[in-house]
Amino acid sequence: MSILVTGAAGFLGARLVDALLAGPPGWPPVSRVIAADIAPAAHDDPRVERHAGDIADPAFAASLVGSGVDTVFHLAAVLSGQAEAEFDLGMRVNVDGARSLLDACRRLASRPRLVFTSTIAVYGGTLPEVVPEDMVLRPSSSYGTAKAMLELLVADCTRRGFVEGVACRVPTVTVRPGRPNSALSSFMSGIVREPLAGLPSTCPVPLDTRLWVSSPDTVISNLLHAARVPMQAFDSRPVVNLPGLTVTPGEMLASLERIAGATARALVRVEPDEHISRIVCSWPGALDVTRSLALGFSRDGDADAIVRQFAGMK
């Protein structure tokens, strides 16, 4: 089985490659992983082919799928904060990059399964308490706009038989290790990660802000699952709201205090940021995931489980 992962040098991409090499349950043996990113991936397994280049370059995209792939995981993206600050770069990578990849896939003799990481930021405006999967998309950021455009493009390429595409609307992923990234939701990892390392952190939104979150392990499990669900099960709607949890920063900090103590909790201060709050508070706090759960996707237990997962993987 030959698999392409774009964004393979990133946090989720690297974990996805690890999971593929380990052999996901129920999968045939993975003989080849094409790991592509703007910088080389770190994997040195002989089954991994590392490619560095610009996914928006049609020649580079074509080189990745030129010898045929069975499955494509498209994770490469400019994240929300940088996409908002650098419009041209965000559109070039997030839209043109996906377009180049889809054009390359449509030239293959067979139709690969393409799992595309969309985002809950496709939603915006006035939202109900629980957002249904068929809610009209009104993104409040350039990042969400690009992802909404791509959901339509992936669906159309699937309708036309170019790929078997599935768009997964990924919740805010927390807790991420390492340094803060350019995602506007990065603070949700920082308010746990930094205090556990004895470092101060700030929360830029009100502590009662409802956020839809998922742990890294659950997101990876769900992306792998998306590659194996029969296409007919999606019933001509190849987009799913991935399961998550409704958690506020205040609840995450309460979990932090239960697990690491009051000293760790005291390292976090609230410092309102109007720009971040305006966008993050436009995202849904809860999604209707009845359909995705029926399709076999999974969710985390609670906020404590998410914090403990990170504390165990540091």
SVG drawing of the C-alpha trace seen along z (x, -y; Angstrom):
<svg xmlns="http://www.w3.org/2000/svg" viewBox="-29 -44 46 50">
<polyline fill="none" stroke="black" stroke-width="0.4" points="0.0,0.0 1.4,-3.4 0.4,-6.5 1.1,-10.2 1.1,-12.5 1.4,-16.2 2.4,-18.4 4.4,-15.4 7.0,-17.5 4.3,-19.1 3.0,-17.9 -0.1,-16.1 1.6,-15.0 4.6,-13.4 2.2,-11.6 0.2,-10.3 3.3,-9.0 4.2,-7.2 0.8,-5.7 0.9,-4.4 4.4,-2.9 3.2,-1.2 0.4,0.5 -3.2,-0.8 -5.5,2.0 -7.4,3.5 -5.1,2.0 -3.1,3.9 0.7,3.6 2.0,0.1 4.9,0.6 5.6,-3.0 4.9,-6.4 5.6,-9.5 6.3,-12.2 6.0,-15.7 6.5,-19.1 8.2,-22.4 11.1,-21.0 12.2,-17.3 10.3,-15.1 12.4,-13.6 11.5,-9.9 14.3,-7.6 12.3,-4.4 13.3,-2.7 9.6,-2.7 9.5,-6.6 10.4,-8.7 11.0,-12.2 10.2,-15.1 10.7,-18.8 9.0,-21.3 6.1,-23.7 2.8,-21.9 1.4,-24.8 4.0,-24.0 2.1,-21.8 5.4,-20.0 6.1,-19.2 2.6,-17.9 2.7,-15.8 6.1,-14.3 4.5,-13.1 1.7,-11.1 3.5,-10.3 4.2,-6.7 0.7,-6.1 -0.6,-6.2 -3.5,-4.4 -4.4,-7.0 -3.6,-10.7 -3.7,-12.6 -3.6,-16.3 -2.6,-18.1 -0.3,-20.8 -1.6,-24.3 -0.8,-27.8 -2.5,-27.9 -5.2,-30.4 -3.1,-33.2 -0.6,-33.3 -3.3,-33.0 -5.0,-36.0 -1.8,-38.0 -0.5,-36.9 -3.5,-36.6 -1.6,-35.8 0.5,-33.1 -2.5,-31.6 -4.4,-31.4 -1.4,-30.1 -0.7,-27.2 -4.2,-26.5 -6.1,-26.8 -3.6,-26.6 -1.7,-23.8 -4.8,-21.6 -5.8,-22.4 -2.3,-21.3 -2.6,-18.1 -6.1,-17.3 -5.0,-18.0 -2.2,-15.5 -4.5,-12.9 -7.0,-13.2 -4.2,-12.1 -3.8,-8.8 -5.2,-5.6 -7.0,-4.8 -8.9,-7.0 -7.0,-7.4 -8.8,-8.0 -8.1,-11.6 -8.6,-12.6 -8.5,-16.4 -8.2,-18.2 -10.8,-21.0 -11.7,-22.9 -14.5,-24.0 -13.5,-27.6 -15.6,-27.1 -18.5,-28.1 -19.0,-31.7 -21.6,-34.4 -24.6,-33.8 -24.6,-30.1 -26.9,-27.9 -25.8,-26.2 -25.2,-23.0 -24.2,-23.5 -25.6,-21.0 -23.5,-19.5 -25.5,-21.1 -25.3,-24.6 -24.6,-27.3 -20.9,-28.2 -20.1,-31.8 -16.4,-31.7 -15.0,-34.7 -11.3,-34.2 -9.3,-33.8 -8.3,-30.3 -11.9,-29.2 -12.8,-30.7 -10.1,-28.7 -11.1,-25.5 -14.8,-26.0 -13.8,-26.6 -11.8,-23.4 -14.6,-21.4 -16.6,-22.2 -13.8,-21.5 -13.0,-18.1 -16.7,-17.2 -16.9,-18.1 -13.7,-16.2 -15.3,-13.2 -18.6,-13.6 -16.6,-13.7 -14.7,-10.5 -11.2,-12.1 -10.7,-11.1 -12.6,-9.5 -12.4,-12.6 -13.4,-13.0 -13.2,-16.4 -12.8,-16.1 -13.6,-19.2 -11.0,-19.0 -11.6,-20.4 -9.0,-22.6 -6.3,-20.1 -5.0,-20.2 -2.6,-19.7 0.2,-20.1 3.8,-19.7 6.7,-22.0 6.6,-25.7 3.4,-27.7 2.4,-27.6 0.6,-30.2 -2.9,-28.8 -5.2,-31.4 -6.3,-28.6 -2.7,-27.8 -3.3,-29.3 -5.5,-26.2 -2.3,-24.1 -0.2,-26.9 -2.3,-27.2 -1.6,-23.6 1.8,-22.9 3.7,-25.9 2.5,-25.6 3.4,-21.8 6.9,-22.9 6.9,-25.6 6.5,-28.5 3.9,-31.3 1.2,-31.5 -1.6,-33.7 -5.2,-33.2 -6.4,-35.8 -10.1,-35.0 -12.6,-35.0 -12.4,-31.9 -16.0,-30.9 -15.4,-30.8 -16.8,-27.5 -14.4,-25.7 -14.7,-22.4 -11.5,-20.4 -10.0,-17.0 -6.7,-15.4 -4.0,-14.6 -4.4,-10.8 -8.1,-11.0 -7.6,-13.2 -5.1,-10.9 -7.4,-7.9 -10.2,-9.7 -8.1,-10.7 -7.1,-7.1 -10.7,-6.0 -11.8,-8.4 -9.5,-6.6 -11.3,-3.3 -15.0,-4.3 -16.7,-3.0 -17.6,-6.0 -21.2,-4.9 -21.6,-5.4 -21.1,-9.1 -24.3,-9.2 -23.0,-11.8 -21.9,-14.1 -18.2,-13.6 -17.7,-15.9 -17.9,-15.1 -17.8,-17.1 -15.2,-15.1 -16.3,-14.4 -14.9,-16.7 -15.6,-18.0 -17.1,-21.3 -14.5,-22.8 -13.8,-26.3 -10.4,-27.6 -11.6,-27.8 -12.4,-24.1 -9.0,-23.2 -7.4,-25.2 -9.5,-23.4 -8.2,-20.1 -4.7,-21.4 -5.1,-22.3 -6.6,-18.9 -3.7,-17.1 -0.7,-19.4 -1.8,-21.5 -2.6,-25.1 1.0,-26.3 0.7,-25.3 -2.7,-26.9 -1.4,-30.2 1.1,-30.5 -1.8,-31.3 -3.1,-34.9 -6.0,-36.2 -4.8,-38.9 -7.6,-39.8 -6.6,-40.1 -9.4,-41.6 -8.1,-40.2 -7.9,-36.6 -11.2,-36.8 -13.1,-38.2 -12.2,-35.2 -12.0,-32.4 -15.3,-33.4 -17.0,-33.1 -16.2,-29.4 -18.8,-26.8 -18.7,-25.7 -20.5,-22.4 -21.2,-20.4 -23.8,-17.8 -21.7,-14.7 -24.5,-12.2 -23.6,-11.2 -19.8,-11.0 -20.3,-8.8 -22.7,-6.6 -19.9,-6.3 -17.5,-5.0 -15.5,-8.1 -14.4,-8.4 -14.2,-11.1 -12.3,-11.9 -13.7,-11.2 -13.3,-14.6 -10.9,-17.5 -9.0,-15.6 -8.3,-12.8 -6.9,-15.3 -4.5,-16.9 -3.4,-13.5 -2.7,-12.4 -0.3,-15.3 1.3,-14.8 2.0,-11.2 3.5,-12.0 5.8,-14.9"/>
</svg>
